[in-house]
Amino acid sequence: MKLYVGNIPRQATEEELREAFTAFGQVASVAVIKDKFTGESRGFAFVEMPSDTEAQAAITGLHGKDWKGRTLTVNEARPKEPRIGGGDRGGFRGGGRDGGRDRRGGGGHGDRDKRGSSGGGRRSW
């Protein structure tokens, strides 16, 4: 069973977490989640225990308990939810034929039509 462990101290190591959870049974893996830019702990981790019974014992034994000055949150990890956005569905960037008027009230290329043309018969899109 995969467990979510929240509110861990920023300086906590995977070895220290493994030691804390080993008191309740076998630990298959420990992953402290780190910020991708700074490399510092984000304050939570995932611990995987092969036995559901031992994982439940760890939840009962550690959830709400003080560990290194912090009150731990320990529960069964939920599946990662798909992210919305990204890919070609990025955010609004303005511009385009409507000049972004539908969202921001002006700007973009669409306003050229209102200024008149000065380019020898060239269309202004």
FIKOLZA-1660 file (N, C-alpha, C; in steps of 0.1 Angstrom, whole numbers, plus 5000, padded with zeros to 4 digits):
% residues 125
   i   px   py   pz ch aa at
   1 5009 4988 5000  A  M  N
   1 5000 5000 5000  A  M CA
   1 5009 5012 5000  A  M  C
   2 5005 5022 4992  A  K  N
   2 5013 5035 4991  A  K CA
   2 5007 5045 5001  A  K  C
   3 5015 5051 5009  A  L  N
   3 5010 5060 5019  A  L CA
   3 5015 5074 5016  A  L  C
   4 5007 5084 5019  A  Y  N
   4 5011 5098 5018  A  Y CA
   4 5015 5102 5032  A  Y  C
   5 5026 5109 5033  A  V  N
   5 5031 5114 5046  A  V CA
   5 5033 5129 5045  A  V  C
   6 5025 5136 5051  A  G  N
   6 5025 5151 5050  A  G CA
   6 5030 5158 5063  A  G  C
   7 5034 5170 5061  A  N  N
   7 5039 5179 5072  A  N CA
   7 5052 5174 5078  A  N  C
   8 5060 5168 5070  A  I  N
   8 5073 5164 5074  A  I CA
   8 5083 5176 5075  A  I  C
   9 5093 5175 5084  A  P  N
   9 5102 5186 5084  A  P CA
   9 5110 5187 5071  A  P  C
  10 5113 5199 5067  A  R  N
  10 5120 5201 5054  A  R CA
  10 5133 5194 5053  A  R  C
  11 5140 5192 5065  A  Q  N
  11 5153 5186 5065  A  Q CA
  11 5153 5171 5067  A  Q  C
  12 5140 5165 5068  A  A  N
  12 5139 5150 5070  A  A CA
  12 5144 5143 5057  A  A  C
  13 5151 5132 5060  A  T  N
  13 5157 5124 5049  A  T CA
  13 5149 5111 5047  A  T  C
  14 5151 5105 5036  A  E  N
  14 5144 5092 5033  A  E CA
  14 5148 5082 5043  A  E  C
  15 5160 5082 5047  A  E  N
  15 5165 5072 5056  A  E CA
  15 5158 5073 5070  A  E  C
  16 5156 5086 5074  A  E  N
  16 5149 5088 5087  A  E CA
  16 5134 5083 5086  A  E  C
  17 5128 5086 5075  A  L  N
  17 5114 5082 5073  A  L CA
  17 5113 5066 5072  A  L  C
  18 5122 5060 5065  A  R  N
  18 5123 5046 5065  A  R CA
  18 5124 5040 5079  A  R  C
  19 5132 5046 5087  A  E  N
  19 5134 5041 5101  A  E CA
  19 5121 5042 5109  A  E  C
  20 5114 5053 5107  A  A  N
  20 5102 5055 5115  A  A CA
  20 5091 5045 5110  A  A  C
  21 5090 5042 5097  A  F  N
  21 5080 5033 5093  A  F CA
  21 5083 5018 5094  A  F  C
  22 5096 5015 5095  A  T  N
  22 5101 5002 5097  A  T CA
  22 5096 4996 5110  A  T  C
  23 5093 5005 5120  A  A  N
  23 5088 5001 5133  A  A CA
  23 5075 4994 5132  A  A  C
  24 5068 4996 5120  A  F  N
  24 5055 4990 5118  A  F CA
  24 5055 4979 5108  A  F  C
  25 5066 4976 5101  A  G  N
  25 5067 4966 5091  A  G CA
  25 5077 4969 5081  A  G  C
  26 5077 4960 5070  A  Q  N
  26 5086 4961 5059  A  Q CA
  26 5083 4974 5051  A  Q  C
  27 5093 4981 5047  A  V  N
  27 5091 4993 5038  A  V CA
  27 5098 4990 5025  A  V  C
  28 5090 4991 5014  A  A  N
  28 5095 4988 5001  A  A CA
  28 5102 5000 4995  A  A  C
  29 5096 5012 4997  A  S  N
  29 5103 5024 4991  A  S CA
  29 5099 5037 4999  A  S  C
  30 5107 5047 4998  A  V  N
  30 5104 5060 5005  A  V CA
  30 5109 5070 4994  A  V  C
  31 5100 5080 4992  A  A  N
  31 5104 5091 4983  A  A CA
  31 5099 5104 4989  A  A  C
  32 5109 5112 4993  A  V  N
  32 5107 5126 4998  A  V CA
  32 5105 5134 4985  A  V  C
  33 5094 5142 4984  A  I  N
  33 5091 5150 4972  A  I CA
  33 5099 5163 4973  A  I  C
  34 5106 5166 4962  A  K  N
  34 5114 5178 4962  A  K CA
  34 5110 5188 4951  A  K  C
  35 5112 5201 4954  A  D  N
  35 5110 5211 4944  A  D CA
  35 5119 5209 4933  A  D  C
  36 5114 5210 4920  A  K  N
  36 5122 5207 4909  A  K CA
  36 5132 5219 4906  A  K  C
  37 5129 5230 4911  A  F  N
  37 5138 5242 4909  A  F CA
  37 5149 5243 4919  A  F  C
  38 5145 5242 4932  A  T  N
  38 5155 5244 4943  A  T CA
  38 5161 5231 4948  A  T  C
  39 5154 5220 4946  A  G  N
  39 5159 5207 4951  A  G CA
  39 5156 5205 4966  A  G  C
  40 5149 5214 4972  A  E  N
  40 5145 5213 4986  A  E CA
  40 5132 5205 4988  A  E  C
  41 5131 5199 4999  A  S  N
  41 5119 5191 5002  A  S CA
  41 5107 5200 5002  A  S  C
  42 5096 5195 4997  A  R  N
  42 5083 5202 4996  A  R CA
  42 5075 5199 5009  A  R  C
  43 5080 5191 5018  A  G  N
  43 5073 5189 5031  A  G CA
  43 5064 5177 5031  A  G  C
  44 5065 5168 5021  A  F  N
  44 5057 5156 5021  A  F CA
  44 5065 5145 5014  A  F  C
  45 5060 5133 5016  A  A  N
  45 5067 5121 5010  A  A CA
  45 5057 5110 5008  A  A  C
  46 5062 5100 5001  A  F  N
  46 5054 5087 4999  A  F CA
  46 5062 5076 5004  A  F  C
  47 5055 5067 5011  A  V  N
  47 5061 5055 5017  A  V CA
  47 5053 5043 5012  A  V  C
  48 5060 5033 5006  A  E  N
  48 5053 5022 5001  A  E CA
  48 5056 5010 5010  A  E  C
  49 5045 5003 5015  A  M  N
  49 5047 4991 5023  A  M CA
  49 5039 4980 5016  A  M  C
  50 5046 4968 5015  A  P  N
  50 5040 4957 5008  A  P CA
  50 5027 4951 5015  A  P  C
  51 5027 4952 5028  A  S  N
  51 5016 4946 5035  A  S CA
  51 5006 4957 5039  A  S  C
  52 4993 4954 5035  A  D  N
  52 4983 4964 5038  A  D CA
  52 4981 4965 5054  A  D  C
  53 4982 4953 5060  A  T  N
  53 4981 4953 5075  A  T CA
  53 4991 4961 5082  A  T  C
  54 5004 4960 5077  A  E  N
  54 5014 4968 5083  A  E CA
  54 5013 4983 5080  A  E  C
  55 5008 4986 5068  A  A  N
  55 5006 5000 5064  A  A CA
  55 4995 5006 5072  A  A  C
  56 4984 4999 5075  A  Q  N
  56 4974 5004 5084  A  Q CA
  56 4979 5006 5098  A  Q  C
  57 4988 4997 5102  A  A  N
  57 4994 4999 5116  A  A CA
  57 5002 5012 5116  A  A  C
  58 5009 5015 5105  A  A  N
  58 5017 5027 5104  A  A CA
  58 5008 5039 5104  A  A  C
  59 4997 5039 5097  A  I  N
  59 4987 5050 5097  A  I CA
  59 4982 5052 5111  A  I  C
  60 4978 5041 5118  A  T  N
  60 4973 5043 5132  A  T CA
  60 4984 5048 5141  A  T  C
  61 4996 5043 5139  A  G  N
  61 5007 5046 5149  A  G CA
  61 5013 5060 5146  A  G  C
  62 5012 5065 5134  A  L  N
  62 5020 5078 5131  A  L CA
  62 5011 5090 5128  A  L  C
  63 4999 5088 5123  A  H  N
  63 4990 5099 5120  A  H CA
  63 4987 5107 5132  A  H  C
  64 4989 5120 5131  A  G  N
  64 4986 5129 5142  A  G CA
  64 4997 5129 5153  A  G  C
  65 5007 5122 5151  A  K  N
  65 5018 5121 5161  A  K CA
  65 5029 5131 5158  A  K  C
  66 5036 5135 5169  A  D  N
  66 5047 5144 5167  A  D CA
  66 5059 5136 5162  A  D  C
  67 5066 5141 5152  A  W  N
  67 5078 5135 5147  A  W CA
  67 5087 5146 5143  A  W  C
  68 5098 5147 5151  A  K  N
  68 5108 5158 5148  A  K CA
  68 5102 5172 5149  A  K  C
  69 5093 5173 5158  A  G  N
  69 5087 5187 5160  A  G CA
  69 5075 5190 5151  A  G  C
  70 5071 5181 5143  A  R  N
  70 5060 5183 5134  A  R CA
  70 5049 5172 5136  A  R  C
  71 5036 5176 5135  A  T  N
  71 5025 5167 5136  A  T CA
  71 5023 5161 5122  A  T  C
  72 5025 5148 5121  A  L  N
  72 5024 5141 5108  A  L CA
  72 5010 5138 5104  A  L  C
  73 5008 5139 5091  A  T  N
  73 4996 5134 5084  A  T CA
  73 5000 5122 5076  A  T  C
  74 4994 5111 5080  A  V  N
  74 4997 5098 5073  A  V CA
  74 4984 5092 5069  A  V  C
  75 4982 5089 5056  A  N  N
  75 4970 5082 5051  A  N CA
  75 4973 5075 5038  A  N  C
  76 4964 5067 5033  A  E  N
  76 4966 5060 5021  A  E CA
  76 4966 5071 5010  A  E  C
  77 4976 5069 5001  A  A  N
  77 4978 5078 4990  A  A CA
  77 4967 5076 4980  A  A  C
  78 4962 5088 4974  A  R  N
  78 4952 5087 4964  A  R CA
  78 4959 5087 4950  A  R  C
  79 4953 5081 4940  A  P  N
  79 4959 5082 4927  A  P CA
  79 4961 5096 4922  A  P  C
  80 4971 5098 4915  A  K  N
  80 4974 5111 4909  A  K CA
  80 4963 5115 4899  A  K  C
  81 4957 5127 4901  A  E  N
  81 4946 5131 4892  A  E CA
  81 4952 5138 4880  A  E  C
  82 4946 5136 4868  A  P  N
  82 4951 5142 4856  A  P CA
  82 4951 5157 4857  A  P  C
  83 4961 5163 4851  A  R  N
  83 4961 5178 4852  A  R CA
  83 4953 5184 4840  A  R  C
  84 4947 5195 4843  A  I  N
  84 4939 5202 4832  A  I CA
  84 4949 5212 4826  A  I  C
  85 4948 5213 4813  A  G  N
  85 4956 5223 4806  A  G CA
  85 4968 5217 4800  A  G  C
  86 4977 5225 4796  A  G  N
  86 4990 5220 4790  A  G CA
  86 4988 5216 4776  A  G  C
  87 4998 5212 4770  A  G  N
  87 4997 5208 4756  A  G CA
  87 4993 5220 4747  A  G  C
  88 4984 5217 4738  A  D  N
  88 4980 5228 4729  A  D CA
  88 4968 5236 4735  A  D  C
  89 4964 5233 4747  A  R  N
  89 4953 5240 4754  A  R CA
  89 4958 5251 4763  A  R  C
  90 4970 5256 4761  A  G  N
  90 4976 5265 4770  A  G CA
  90 4966 5277 4773  A  G  C
  91 4971 5287 4780  A  G  N
  91 4963 5298 4784  A  G CA
  91 4960 5308 4773  A  G  C
  92 4952 5318 4776  A  F  N
  92 4949 5328 4767  A  F CA
  92 4961 5337 4764  A  F  C
  93 4964 5340 4751  A  R  N
  93 4975 5347 4748  A  R CA
  93 4972 5360 4741  A  R  C
  94 4959 5363 4739  A  G  N
  94 4955 5376 4732  A  G CA
  94 4958 5375 4717  A  G  C
  95 4955 5386 4711  A  G  N
  95 4958 5387 4696  A  G CA
  95 4947 5380 4689  A  G  C
  96 4950 5377 4676  A  G  N
  96 4940 5370 4668  A  G CA
  96 4931 5380 4661  A  G  C
  97 4922 5375 4653  A  R  N
  97 4913 5383 4645  A  R CA
  97 4904 5392 4654  A  R  C
  98 4899 5386 4665  A  D  N
  98 4890 5393 4673  A  D CA
  98 4897 5403 4683  A  D  C
  99 4911 5403 4682  A  G  N
  99 4918 5412 4691  A  G CA
  99 4917 5409 4705  A  G  C
 100 4912 5398 4709  A  G  N
 100 4910 5394 4723  A  G CA
 100 4899 5401 4729  A  G  C
 101 4890 5408 4721  A  R  N
 101 4879 5416 4727  A  R CA
 101 4870 5408 4735  A  R  C
 102 4868 5395 4731  A  D  N
 102 4859 5387 4739  A  D CA
 102 4863 5384 4753  A  D  C
 103 4876 5386 4756  A  R  N
 103 4880 5383 4770  A  R CA
 103 4886 5395 4777  A  R  C
 104 4893 5403 4770  A  R  N
 104 4900 5414 4777  A  R CA
 104 4896 5428 4772  A  R  C
 105 4888 5429 4763  A  G  N
 105 4883 5442 4759  A  G CA
 105 4892 5450 4750  A  G  C
 106 4900 5444 4742  A  G  N
 106 4908 5452 4732  A  G CA
 106 4922 5447 4731  A  G  C
 107 4930 5453 4723  A  G  N
 107 4943 5449 4721  A  G CA
 107 4944 5439 4709  A  G  C
 108 4956 5435 4706  A  G  N
 108 4958 5425 4696  A  G CA
 108 4957 5431 4682  A  G  C
 109 4957 5422 4672  A  H  N
 109 4957 5426 4658  A  H CA
 109 4943 5432 4653  A  H  C
 110 4932 5428 4660  A  G  N
 110 4919 5433 4655  A  G CA
 110 4917 5448 4655  A  G  C
 111 4925 5455 4663  A  D  N
 111 4923 5469 4664  A  D CA
 111 4928 5477 4652  A  D  C
 112 4936 5470 4644  A  R  N
 112 4942 5477 4632  A  R CA
 112 4931 5481 4623  A  R  C
 113 4920 5473 4622  A  D  N
 113 4909 5477 4613  A  D CA
 113 4903 5490 4616  A  D  C
 114 4903 5494 4629  A  K  N
 114 4897 5507 4633  A  K CA
 114 4906 5519 4630  A  K  C
 115 4919 5517 4629  A  R  N
 115 4928 5528 4627  A  R CA
 115 4929 5533 4612  A  R  C
 116 4923 5525 4603  A  G  N
 116 4924 5529 4589  A  G CA
 116 4936 5523 4583  A  G  C
 117 4937 5523 4570  A  S  N
 117 4948 5517 4564  A  S CA
 117 4957 5528 4558  A  S  C
 118 4970 5526 4559  A  S  N
 118 4979 5535 4553  A  S CA
 118 4989 5528 4544  A  S  C
 119 4986 5516 4540  A  G  N
 119 4995 5508 4532  A  G CA
 119 4992 5506 4518  A  G  C
 120 4988 5516 4510  A  G  N
 120 4986 5514 4496  A  G CA
 120 4976 5503 4492  A  G  C
 121 4965 5502 4499  A  G  N
 121 4955 5492 4495  A  G CA
 121 4958 5478 4502  A  G  C
 122 4968 5477 4510  A  R  N
 122 4970 5464 4517  A  R CA
 122 4959 5463 4528  A  R  C
 123 4955 5450 4529  A  R  N
 123 4945 5448 4540  A  R CA
 123 4953 5446 4553  A  R  C
 124 4946 5450 4563  A  S  N
 124 4952 5449 4576  A  S CA
 124 4943 5438 4584  A  S  C
 125 4949 5427 4586  A  W  N
 125 4941 5417 4593  A  W CA
 125 4944 5418 4608  A  W  C
% end
